[in-house]
Amino acid sequence: MEKQGHPKGLYLLFAVEAWERFSYYGMRALLVLYMTKFLLFDTEKAGSVYGWYTGLVYMTPLIGGYLADRYFGARRCILAGGLLMALGQFALAVPSLPFFYAALGLLIVGNGFFKPNISTIVGKLYEPGDPRRDGGFTIFYMGINLGAFFSPLICGTLGELYGWQYGFASAGVGMLAGLLIYHFGAKKLLGDKGLRPVHIPKEQGGNQPLTREEKQRVAVIFILSFFVLFFWAAFEQAGSSLTLFADRSTDRMIPIINWEFPTSWFQAVNPLLIFILAPLFSKLWISLARSGREPLTPNKMAAGLGLLAIGFVVMIMAAALYEQTGSAVSILWLLVVYLLHTLGELCLSPVGLSMVTKLAPATFASLLMGCWFLSSALANLVGGIFAGNYDSMSLTTFFMIPTATAGVSALLLYLLSKPISRWMHGVR
């Protein structure tokens, strides 16, 4: 794989991230179903807990990134975070409400140490100005979605058919597998990258105030984080309202083999499509960069928001059909929605991760990666609370709201793309 021109360390981080995401998405595929069917939470409470959990999962990376930059180094934080998340998954396997909340706490803290720092190390594999960086992050993103694809199939099947504890325990086993790969491969393939806290000598600009150019680049990170908030608040309906629509309003029977498609397996559709399409996007960005035709980063993200909005237009049509007929709709509706959302995600998420590592000053790399994930924290919180309204309004009205927020955000970001790009000072 080195012949493709990417550092070998990228593929180690790819594998570690794949197992960590197997763990996270395995439990996420079961979380709402577990709360509503076993813990007997009503839809509003389940949506609220889901929103707070997924929100805090993306909020703690701000703290984990700061601690890595200042005190521990990214590599130690990754190890500590992985261990805490493994404990959290095994705690979820205990069918008890106190263990349930304790497990969510362990997962939230563990993810804070893990998530910003593994992304930052990917960025450290590339020199400034390296045109392979966006492509490298897209490959890394494939690792995220490789794990996310298999986890609902394995964890979801075990949880729904054999017992919730087996689904959550299998997610814990996945996290341990990722830690073992990381432990045995990091020293050889990553060298000293991320091993120590960031320290730049004074003579090289350490401990100096940010320049005007650096301040504008940091401002771009926060501006784009604001727009990304609207993307993830809508996109993360996949784990809540779209799961409920799949469970209650979708005909999941496959007639040829007379088999019902499990609800949790819908969580595997998006990562499968990512895994198929990500290599094409990786090659596309590299090819466009080398020919001088690569779109501006804000334009890529605006396209992602636009595709997300179109996906929810399809969802409105499916919801309207269900409300008119009173009969479960074809599984094809949701598959088309997931395809459009996946195309949008590939235009926005890996590009955003790459963008942060390009724009962030070296002394704040992990901290600013945590700030980037903070937008996902707020988005997941808002999205979860919004999903709690699923039973209190018509389905068409419900899905019109994310359609409008994503569509308006796409248009506004497109209009602002040139002034935002000027503040990036040559970084594409």
N, C-alpha and C positions, 0 to 999 in steps of 0.2 A: 504493500500500500504506500510505501515511501516513494514509489515511482510517481505517484500523483503529486508529489512535491510538498506534502504536509509533514510537519515534525512527527516523529513516532509517539511523542508524548500525547499528541492529540487523541490517538486511538486508545491509549490507556485511560485518559479522562472520559472518552466516549463510553468505554465499558463500565467504568465506575458509575457514571451518571445514569447509564441504562439500568443498572441494578437499583440505584437509589430511587429512580422514577418508577421502577417496577413496584417498589415498596410503597411509595406515596400514592400512585394512581390505583394500586390494588385495593388499598383501604378506602380511597375516595370513591371507587366504584360501588362499595358496599355501604358507605357511611349513611346516606339518606335512607336507604332501604332498611338498614339496621335500626336506625332511630325510629322509623315509622312502623316497622313490622315487629321488632323485638322489644325495644324500649317503650314503644307505644306513644311516642311524641306525636302531637298533631302537626299538620303541615307547617303552620306558622312557627312553632317552636323548632322543628327540624331545620327549617330554612334559616332561622336566626342562628342556631348553633353552627350550622354549616358555614354561614357567612362569617361569623366571628372566628371560627377555626381557620378557614382558608385565608381570611384577612390577616390574622396574627402570624400565620405561617410565612407570609410575605413581608410582615413588618419587622420581625426579629432579625432578618439579614442586615438591617441598618446597624444593629448593635454588634452582630457577629463580624461585619466588615470592619467596624471601628477597632474592635479588639484585635483582629488579625493585623491590621495596618500598624497599630501602635505597640502591641505587647507580645503576641504569640506567633505571628506568622500564619499565612493562609493554610499551610499544610497541616499544622497541629489542629487548627480549628476544624478542618475537614474530618479528621479522625475523631475528634470529640463529638462533633455533630452526628456522625454516622452511628456511633455507639449509643447516643441518647435516642436516636430515632429507632434503632433496633429494639431497645428496651420499651419504647412506646408502643410499637406494634405488638410485642408479646403481651404487654399489659392490656391491650384491647381484646386479646383472646380470652381474657377472664370475664365472664358474663356478669358484670357487676357495675352499677352506676358510678360508685366512687372510682373504680378502676378505669371506667370510660373517661371520666374527666381528667384523671391523673395521666392517662395515656395521651390524651390530646395535648396536655401541657408539655410532656416530654417531646412529643413530635414537633411542637411549635418551637421550643428552645433549640432542639437539635437541628432543625432546618435552618435556624438563624445562623448557626455556626457553619453549616455546610454550604448552603446555596450560593452566597455571593462569592465565596472564596474559590470554589472550583471554576466558576466562570472567569474570575480574574486571572487564574493561572493559565487558562486557555489563551487569554489575551497576551500573557507574558511569553508565549511560545513564538510570537511574531514580532519582528522589528517594526518601528514606526514607518508608516507608508507602504507596508507590505500589501500588495493587491490581493494576496490569498486570504486575508483575514476574514472578510465576510463569508467566503466559501468555507473556511475552516470552522467558523461558528455554525454554519448551516449543517456541516457534517456532525459537529458536536450535538446539534439539535436533533439529528437523527438518533443519537444515543438516548436522548430523553424520550423519544417517541417509540424506540424499540422496546424499552422497558414498559412504557405506557400501553403498548399494544398487547403484550403478553399478559400483563397483570390482571385486566378484567377477565380474560379467558381462564386464567388459573385461579387467582384469588376469588374472582366473582363466582366461578363455578363451584369451588369448594365451599364458599360462604353460603350461596343460595341453595345448593343441593344437599350438602352434608353437614353444615353447621357453621354459624358465623365465626366461631373460634378458629376453625381450620383456615378460613379465608384470611383472617388477620395474622395468624401465625405464619402462614406462607409468605405474607408481606415482610414479616420480620426476618425470615430465612433469606429472602432476597437482599435485604439490607446488609446482612452479615456477609453474603457472597461478594457484594461490592466492596466492603471493607477489606476482605482478604486480598482481592485483586489489587486494591490500592496499596496495601501494606507491602506486598511483594514486588510491585512494579514501579513505585514512585521513585525510589533512589536511583534506579538504573535509567529510567526514561525521562525523568523531570530534572535531574541534576539538583541544583540548589534553588531552582525557581520556586518562590513562595515559601521557602524554608524558614526564613527569618522575617521579623517585622521590617517594614520599609524604612530605610534611613538613607538620606541623601546628604553627603557632606556639605558644609556651608559654602566651600569654594565652588561647588557644583549647583548652588542655588537652594540647598536645604534650609528649612526654617525661614525662608524668605516669603514676604507677602506675594500673593498671586499677581501676575501682570494683568493688564487690561484684557489682553487676548485670552489668557487663561480663564479670567472671570466670565467672559462672554461664552467660552466653550462650556464652562460649568453651567451657565444659565441655559444653554441649549438642552443639556441633559434634563433640567427641571421642566423646561417648556414642553419637550417631547414626552416626558413622564406624565404631564397633565393630559395630553391627548391619549396616551396609552391607557390611562385610567378608564376612559369610555370604551375602549376596545375590550379590555378584560372583564369589565362589569357585565357586558353583554355576552362575551364568549363563554364565560364561566357558568352560564345557564346550562351548559352541557351536563354538569354534575348535579343539577337541582331540577329546574323546571322542565328541561328537555328530557331528563330521566323520568319524571312523573308523566310527561306526555307519552313517552315510549311505553311506560308500564300500564297506563290507563286508556290511552286513546289510539294506540297503534296496533294494527293486526300483525302480530309477530309470528304467525304460523307460516311455515314454508311448506306449501301444499305438495310439492313433488315427493318429499320425504316424510311428510306429516310430522314435522318437528317444530316446536316453538322456540324461537330465537330468544335467549335469556335477556332480560332487561339490562343487566350489568354489562353485557357484551357490546352494547352501543358505545361504551367508553373506549372500545378498542378501534372503532372505525376511524376516528381522527388520527391517532398515531400510526395506523397502518397506511393511511394516505400520506402522512408526513414522510414515512420511510420510503414510500414509492417516489414521491415528488421532490424530496429534499435534494437528492443528487442532481436533479435537473436544474433546480434553482441555484445550487452551488456553482455549477458550470456556467449558468447564465450570468451570474454576477461577475465571475472572473472574466468571462469572455467580453462582457460589456465594458468592464473596467480597462482591459487591455486595449480595446478599440476606442476608448475615450467617449463611450456612449452610455455609461452607467447613470441611471437616474439619481437625482439628489436623494439623500436619505429621507428627508421629510416627504418627498413624493412617493417613495416606496411605502412609507407608513400610511399615507393618505389612501393609497390603493388598497392596503390591508383593511382599513376601516370601511372603505366602500364595498369591498367584497363581503365583509361581515354583514353590512346593512342589507345587501341583496339576499344573503342567506336567510335573514329574518323576514324578508318579503315572502320568500317561499314558505316560511313557517306560518305566516299569517294566512296564506292560502290553504295550508293543511288544516289549520285550526278552524277556518271558516267552513271547510268541507265537513269536518267532524261535527261542528255545531249545527249545520244544516241537516245532515243525514242522521245524526245520532249513532252512527256506526264507526267502528275503528277504521282508520285510514291506512293506506298501503305503507309498508316499510320504506318504499322508495322515496317518499317525501323527506323523511329524516336523513336518508343517505345523501340526497342532493344538498340538504342544508349543511351536513358535515363536510361535504366536498368544498362548498363555497367558503365555509369558515376556515377550512384548512389552507386553502389558497391565500386567504387573507392573513392567516397566522404566519405563513412563510414569508410574506412581504414585510411583516412587522417585527416579530419576536426575535429571531436570530440576528436580524439587522440591528435591532436595538441593543442587544448584548454587545455586539461588535462595536457599535457606535460609542458606548460608554467607555470601553477600553481604549478607544482612540482619543477621546476628548478629555478624559479624566487626568489631572496631574498625577504623577507617579505616587506621590505621598498620600493621595486620597483614593487610590484606585478601588480598593475593596469597599471603602466607606460609600463612595458614589455608586458602586454597584448595588449596595444596600439601599441607597436612595432610589435607584431605578426600580427595585423590587417593592419599594414603599407604595408606588402607584398601584401595583398589583394587590397590595394589602388592602388599600382603600377600595379598590375595584371589587375584590372578593367579598368584602364586608357589605358594600352597597348591593352587589349582585345577590348575595345570600338573603339579605333582608327583603329585597325586591321579590325574590322567588317565594318568600313567605306569603305573598299576596296572590299566589297562583289560584287558590280556590275562591278568592273574594271578588274576582272580576271576570268578564268574559275572556275566553282564550285569545280571540282576535285583538281585543283591546290590550291585553297583557303583552302580546308580541309586537304590537305597534310601538311600544315605548322604546325597547332597545333598537328597533329599526330607525326611529327618529334620532336617537342620541348618536348612534354610529354614523348615520348619513350626514347629519349636520357637522359632526366633528371631522369627517373626511373632507367635506367641502372647505371648511375653515382652515384646516391644515394645508390643503393644497394651495389656497390663496396666500398663506403665509410662508410657503416653502422657500422662496428666494431670500427674504430678509433673515429667516432662521439660518439658512445655509451660509449667508455672509458672516454670521457670528461663529461659524465653524472654522473659518479661516483656512480654507483649502482642504479640510478633512472631508472626505466623501463617505 
